[in-house]
């Protein structure tokens, strides 16, 4: 009986004895289990799936988020467990010397892993169940769904979570067993006192890191294709990760060598000890610092981008829906029933006792073209433009001069081939050439077409052309000949605002939609394709998408922040135990505690704030790429993105500084007598 409980008791005592290391590790495991269960539950919750305007999309994003957390937690738990095993090797060696063979030590490790696994799964799932309800309420609120307070438990989610983390714990246990099996007792006893061999400066490797980082920065800054930005983003991320690891390992060693050659810097009490110690551990330190820098960058990018999307949701909505209600009649010519159409809608609004406000109406043709070889040339190719580089695409909007005058309150007259232009593609001089049509003579450049109509062209180069009706018809015929069944129709747009709350606007939209689909209206305008859109109705979809992205951004940021804290904590704790003997010797030979504190501050400041600086630089260079990606979601407010990014960096820096205070204190308490 005693033999049966000996190993479990020994495993429990080992965890208790090393609680300074194991408590944060167990908290990490519990947190990872909780997050994984949470996303597993929410990604299959029928309640969220039934939420209108975004429930299914939300669950798709949550499933992706679940596996992001799963992969990260696997990598992170392996990383943190390596700190534990390194610290425990001396203890294992002592067990070996006292008569325990490696098989006995393996049994201790087996029970330790079992205890931690059970604690993590039970505690993590219980917390996950509680947090899942809170998260469900938050998400449903974001998605404008109906809130209930019943508590649901996903047994399928519990099984998936338990199996997933069982596999991770088994793999970690196998790695730990192999480390014990492949070491002899003397090596285990001496493992805590054996430092890293000093890494030689590898200038070629450092140069390779600089080149890789430079290329990734160049890609991020120069990319002008929002769609391509998504694929480029992942390539750039991989390159940044590789370059960061290379530069922190080889570059930090080179930096130590350079500082050691500086007599003014190196031969000072607070620098001499810390720099000498760092030079012998830079291979491991570099990898840890690189991990912190990369995770910090992820936090900053995710937090700033998703926050900007959520805050800028209304701007995105307004750019695509400039009025509360928009009717659109599509046909192959300028609308010939404009007055009758307007009167029918106004009569319907009178029946609803609602007065339209800020009315805009105009005929228009929006076409996707490509840049020609000549200056100011725009072509409509016969082949699909899907394969073209998006940087070659020019979006063209054509509006009759009479409609522009009505919108702007101006009274401009144009000759037969004369046009007004607002464009970021037009060179500012000469004529505009649309395919094989006669050149269009630019009479004047204007800057208000996008403000008067739609402003959704900002992610591409665009050209607004205002001319007589014959020009609109010519371009339409040319486009129809080139694109055939893919050609756009001429549209008559009639939009207005209504002074009503969200619910009332949705109700008005429902009534107008019934009116649009009535037999009388459909027979009257049977030759036209009539569409109706409402900003209030679309707001739910926008907030569903941006709300869930914001939610996931915060959730993943918390996880990566937790990872950053724990990596730094373990670094300081483990290195504190490694340095304790060194500082004990230094105190015995006359070094004061004040001098030790200065040395510690020098080391921690150098090591600690380097990743924050690097992460801020990474984020700055990632900004153009992130901006292009955000444009795909219809958010074009660059000043808002800059502001949100700077605020995110400032908030993160505050948290980072608090972590610095915490870890430096832990390190100091270990290496000193108090």
N, C-alpha and C positions, 0 to 999 in steps of 0.2 A: 504493500500500500504506500509506504514511504517512497519507494522507488517511482511509483506512478506519479506522485505529486511533486517529486523533486525537481524535474525539469520545468514544469509550469511555474512552480514557485520561484525558481531561479530566474526564469524569463521575466516574471513580474517584478522581482527585485532589481533586475538589471534596468528595466524601463524606469522604475522609481528612482534608482540611483543616478541615472542619466536624464533626469526630468528636464533639465535646462535645454537639452537638445531634443528630447522626445516630445515634450508638450507642444512646441511650435510645429513639429512634424505631424503630430496627430491632428492638430487644429487644421493644418493644411489638407490632410486627407479628408477630414470631415467636410471641409469647405468644398473640396472638389466633388465629393460624392453628392453633397447637397445641390450644387450647381448642375451636375449632370442629371440627377433625378428631376430637378426643376424643369430643365429644358425638354427632357424626355416626356414628362407629363404634359407640359403646355403644347408640345408639338403634335400630340395625339388627342388633345382634349376636344371632345365633340362640342362643348359649350363655346369655345373660341371659334371652332370651324363654322358654326352657325351664325356667327356675328356677320352682319351684312357689310359689303364694301370693304373687304380686306381680310376676312377671317382665314381663308385658305392660303392667301399669300403670306400672312403672318406665320402660319404653321410651317410653310416651306422654309422661310428664313430661320425659324427656330430650329428646324432639323439640321440645317447647315451649321448654326451656332452650337448645337449640341456636339457635333463632331469636332468642331474647332476646340471646344473646351476639353473634349475627350483626348484628343491628340496632345494638347498642351499639358494636361494633367499627367499623362503618361511620361512625357519628357521631363516635366518638372519634378515628379516624384522620384524618378531615377536619379536626377541631379542632386536633390536634397538628401536622398538616401546614401549617396556616396560620401557625404560629410559625416553621416552617422557611423558608417562602417570604418572610415579612416580613424575616427576618434575611438572606436571600440576595439581596434586591432590589438592594442597593448593589453587590454582586458582579456581578449581571446588567447593571446600568447601566454598570459599568466595562468589561465585555466589549463592550458596545455601542459605547462611546467608542473602544475599541481596534480597532474594525473589524469585529467580529462583528455580523451583522444578527440580527433577532429569530428568523429561521428557524434560524440556527445555534444560538442559545440554546435553542430548542425541542428541537433534536436532543440537546443536552446533558441537558436535563430528561428526554427520552425514555430515554436510556441510564441515567441515574440511577434512574429509576422501574423500569426493567427489572432492574437489578442488585439493588435493594432487594426487588423482587418475588420474584426467583429465590432470593435468600438467605432470605427469609421463608418461602417455600413449602417449600423443601428442608429447612431447619433445623426449621421448625414441624412438618412432617409426621413427620420422624424422631423428634423429641421426643414428638409425639403418639402415635406407635406404641409408644414405650417407656412413656409414662405411661398409655396405654390399657390395657395389661396390668395395671399396678399398680391402676388405677381399677377394672378388671374384677374383680380379686381382692377389692378392698375391698367393692364392691357385692355380689358373690356371697356374701361373708362376712356382710354385713348381711342379705341375703335368705336366709341359711341354706342356700345351695346347695352343690353339690359342686365343690371347687376342682380345676382342672387348670393346668398350667404351660406349655401350648403357646402359641406366639406367632402370632397371626393378624393379617393385614393386610387392610384393606378398600380395595381399589382403587377401588371405587365412591365411598367416602368421600374418597379422595384427589382423584378427579376433581371431585366436588362442591365440595370445599374450594378447589381450584385455580381453578375457574371463578368461584366466589363472590368470591374476593379479587382475581381478575383484573378483574372488573367494578368493584370498589371502587378499585383502583389506576388504572384507565383514567379513571374519573370524577374522581379526585384530580388526575391528570395534565391533564385537560381544564381543570379549574379553574385550575391553575397556569399553563397556557399562556395562558388568557384574561387572567390578571392581567399577564403579561409583554406580550402583544399590545396591551393597552389602555393601557399606560404608555409615556411617552416616556423617553429616556435620562436627561434631567435629573431627572425625577421619581424614577426608580429610584436615581440616585446620592444624592438627598437624602432617600430614604425612611427611612433609619435615624435621621436627625436631626429628622424631622418628627414632632412629638408629636401626641397627640390634642387636639382643640380642647376647651377646658373646657366641660363640659356644664352647662347652666343648671339650677338647681333647679326641678323640676317637682312642686310640692306636690300638684297634682290627681292626677298619676300615682302619687305615693307614697301618697296617701289611697286610691286605687283598689286598690293592692297590699295595704294594711292591711285593707280591707274584704273582698277576695277571700280573704286568709289567715284572717281572722276567721270567714268562712262555712265554710271548709274545716275549721277547728278545731271549729266548732260541730257540723258533720256528724259528725266523728269522735267527739266526746264524747257527743253526744245519741243516736246510733243505738242502738236496743235490739233490733234484728232481726238475728240472726246470718246469715240467708240474704241479706238485703238488704245486709248489711255488705260482701259480696263486690263487688257492683256499685257501692256507695257508695265503696268503697276506691279504685277506679280514677278515679272522678270527683274525689274528694278529692286524689288524687295529682296529677292534671293541674292542679287549682286551686293546690295548694301549689307546683308547679313554676313556674307563671305568676307567682304572687305573689312567690316568692323572687327570680326574675329582676328583676321590677319594683322590689322593695325594695332589692336590692343595687345596681342601677344608679341609680335616682332617689334612693333613700333614702341611699345612701353619698355621693352628691354633696351632698345636703342636710346630711349629717353633717359633711362637710369644710367646708362654708360656715359652719356653726355653730361648729366648732372654730377656724376662722380668725378669727372675731369675738371669741373669748376670748383676751385679751391674755396672761393668766397661762399658758395652755396653748400658744398658737401661737408666742409670741416666746421660745422656748427652742431651743437649738441642735439638740437631738435630735428635736424635733417640727417645727421650721420647715421644714427641708429635706424631710423625708419627706412632710409634709402638702402642701406646695406641689407636689411631684412627683406625688402621688396625685391631686390635684385635676385635673390635666391628662390623666389616663389613666383616669378612673373608669368611663367607658363600657365599655372593654375589661376593666378590672379587675373591674367589677361582674359582668359575664357569667362571667368565670372563677371568681370567688368563689362565685357562685350555683351553678355546675356542681359545685364542690367540696362545697358544702353539701348539694346534692341527692344526690350520690353517697354522701356520708357518711351521710345519712339512710337511703338504700337499704341500705347495709352494716349499719347498726345494726338496722333493722327485720327484714331477712332473717336476720341472725345470731341475734338474740334470739328470733324466732318459731320458726325451724326447730330451734334448739337446745332450746327449751322443748318442742316437739313430741317430739323424740327422747328427751329426759330424762324427759318426762311420759308416755311411751308406756305404762308399766306402770300408772300411775294411770288412764289412759283405758281400758285393758283391764279393770282391776278394777271400774271404775264400770259397765261394760256386762256384765261376767261376774263377779259377786260370789262365785261358787264355782267350783272347778276343773271340776266336771261338773254340768250342769243338764239335767234332763228337764222337758219341758213337755207336758201333755195339754190339748188345746183342744176345747171342746164348748160347748153352749148352756145349761149349767146347772152348779151346783156339783158337783165331782167326787164320784161315788158309789162309786168303787172305790179309795178312797185307801189303805186298809190293805193290800189285795191287791196294789196297784201297788207300794207301798213294799216289801212282802215279796219280790216278784219281783226287784226291783232289788238288794235286799240279798243275796238268795241268789246272784245273779250275781256280786256283788262278793266274796262268800265263796269262790266257785269260782275267782276270780282272785286269791284270797289277799290282798285289799286291804280295809282297814277304813275305811269312810266316817267323816269327821270334820266337825264344825261343820255339821251338817245344818240346812237350813231348808226348810220346806214350807208352802205357803199357796195358797188360791184367790184369784184376782185378776181384775180387769177394768181394762184401761188404755184410756182413750178420749180422743180429741182433741175439745175443745169450743171455743166462743168466748165472750167476755165478753158478758153481756147489758146492757141499758140500766139495769137496776136494780142496786143494790148487792148483791154476793155472788150474782149471778145468772149461771148457766152454761147455754148453749144448745147443742144439737146441730142445726145447720142442715141442711135437706134438700139444699141445693146444696153442691157441693164446697167445702171451705175452702181449696183451693189458691190461690184468688184473694184471700183475705183477708190483711190486714196481719198479719204474724206477731206483732206486739205485741198483737193482739187475741186470740191463741190461749191457751187454758188447757188444760194436760194434766191429766187427772183419773185417779187411781188409786183403785179401790174394793177394800177387803179386808174379809172377815168378821171380826167381833170375836173369835170363837173362835180363828181363826188368828193374829190379832194378839197375843192373850194367850199363846198357845203360843210365839210368837217372842220376846216381850218378858219372859215370866215374870211378867206381871201377872195380875190377876184382876178385870177390870172388867166390870160388867154394864151394859147399855144398854136403855132403853125402846124401844118399837116404832119411833119416829121419831128417836131420839137417835143422835148420831154423835160420833166423835172426829175432829179435823181437824189436819192439818199442811199449811200453805198459805202461799204468799207473795202470793196473790190475795185470800184472805178478809180482810175489814176488821178482824176481831177482835171484832166484836159483831154480834148478830142471827142470823138463820137463813140457811141456804144454800138457794137455789132452783135446782133442776135442771129446766129446761124447764117442762112443765105438771104435773110431779109435785108432791105435797104437800111443803111446806117441810121441810127437815131441821134438827132442833134441835141446835145445837152444845152438847154437854155439857162438853167440855174440849178444849183445844188441846194437842197433843203435839209432840215434836221428834225422834222416833227412827224414824219409819216408813221414811225413805229409807236409814237406816243398817242397818235390819233386812231390807230388801228390795232395791230397786234405787235407784241415785242418778244416773240418766241424764237427769233433768228439768231440770238446772240452767240450760240455755240458754234455757228458756222459763218463764213463770209456771206454777205447778203447784198442784194441790190433791189431797192424799191424804184419802180419806174412809174411816173405819172404822165399820161399822155391822152390823146383823143381816143374815142372808142374804136376807131379803125385800127389803131396800134394794138389795143388789147385783143381785137379779133384776129389780127395778123399773127400775133404771137401764139394765140390759142390754136389756130390752124396749123402752124408750124410744129407746135408741141404735139398735136394730135397725130400728125403725119409721122413724127419721130417715135412717139411712145405708144401709139395705137391704143390698145385696151388699157394701158397703164397711164393714159393721159388724165390730167386733172380737168375738172369742169370749171367753167366760169361760175362764180357763186355770188349771190346777193346776200349780204349779211345785214341783219337788223337786230340790234341789241339795245338794252336799256337796263338801268338800275331800278330797284324797287325798295322803298323805305319800309323794311319789315325784318323781323327777327328770323333766325335760321329755320325754325320749325314752320313759320308762316311762309317763308320762301319755298320750302319743300312742298308745302300744300299747294301754293300757286303753281309751281312747276307741274304737279300732278294734274291739276285742272287744265293747264295749257296743253299738256300732252294728250289729254282726252279730247280736247278741242281739235288739236292737230290731226288726230286719228279718226275724227268723226267723218261720216260719209259725205256730208256737205262740203267740208273743207278739202277732203281728198279728191273728190270729183272736180272741184273747182280748179285745183292745181295739180291735176293728174299728170301733166307733162313735166312736172318738176319733182326733184327729190328733196323733200323738206326734212331738215333735222332740227332738233331742239336740244339745247344744253343749259344747265343751271349751275352756277358757281356754288350754290349751297349744297346741291346734291353731290357735286364732285369733291367738295371739301371733305366729306367722310372718307373717300378713297385716298385723298392726299394725306390726311391725318393718320389713316390706317398704316400706310406705307412708311411715312416719316416717323410716326410714333413708335412703331416696332423697331425701326432702325436705331432710333434714339435709345430705346429701352435696351436693345442688344449692345449698343455702344457703351452704355453705362455698365451693363452687366460684365462684358468682357474687360472693360477698363478696371473694374474692381478686382477681377481675377488676376490680371497682369500686375496690378498694383500690389496685390497680395504676394504674387511671385517675386516682385522686386524687393519688397520688405523682407521676405524670408530668405532670399538669396543673400542679401546684404547682412542680415542677422546671423545666418550660419557662417558667412565669411568671417565676421568679427568674432564670433564665439570660438570657432575652430582655430583661427589664427591667434586668438587670445591665449588659448591653451598652449599652442605651439610656442608663443613668445614669452610665456610666463617664466620659464626657466632662465631665458636670456635676461629678462629684466630683473629677476632675483639676483643674478650674478652682478649685473650692473649696479644694483642698489648696494650690494655688499662691498663693491670696490669704490663706492663714494658718490654714485649718481643720486641726486635728490628726487623726491617725488614730484616736485615742481618741474624739474627737467624732464622727467618721464612723461608728465602730462603734455608738455610742449612737443615732445617727440611723437606721442600718440596723436595729438591734434594735427601735426604735420602730415603723418601717414594717412590718417582717416580723411582729412581734407583733400589731400592729393588723390587718393583712391576714390573717394566718395563722390566728389563733384565733377570728376572727369566724365562719367557716363551722362550726367545731366546736361553738360555742355555739348557733348557729342549728339545726344538725343535732340536737343534744340536745333543744332545745325542740320541734322537729318530732316527734321520737321520743316525747317525753312526751305530746304531744297525740294522737299516733297510737295510743297504748297501748290506750285503750278499744276502738277499732276492731279492732286486732290481737287483742285478748282475745276479742272476739265471734267473729272468724273462726276462732280456735283452738278455740273451743267446738264448732264444727262437726265437729272431728276428735275430740271426746270428751275433751279436756283442759280441766279446770275449776280447776286449781290456780293461783289468782291469785297467792298469795305466791311460788310458784316462778317465774312469769312476771316478776314485779317483780324478783326476785333475779337472774334470768338477764339481764334487760334492763340492770340496773345494772352487772353484771359485764361485759357486752358493751360498754357505754359506757366503762367504766374501761380495758378492754383496748385498745379502739380509740383512746382518748385517749393511751395510752402509745405506740402506733405513730405516732400523729399527732405527738406531741412529738419522736419520733426523726426523723420527716420534717422537722420544723421545724429541728432541729439541722443536718441534712444540707443543706437548701436555703438556710438563712441563711449557712452557711459558703461555699457555692458563689457566692452573690450577693456576699458580702464579698470573696472572692478575685478576682472579676471587677472590681469597682469600685475596689479598692485595689491597691497595688503588690506585695502578697504575700498 
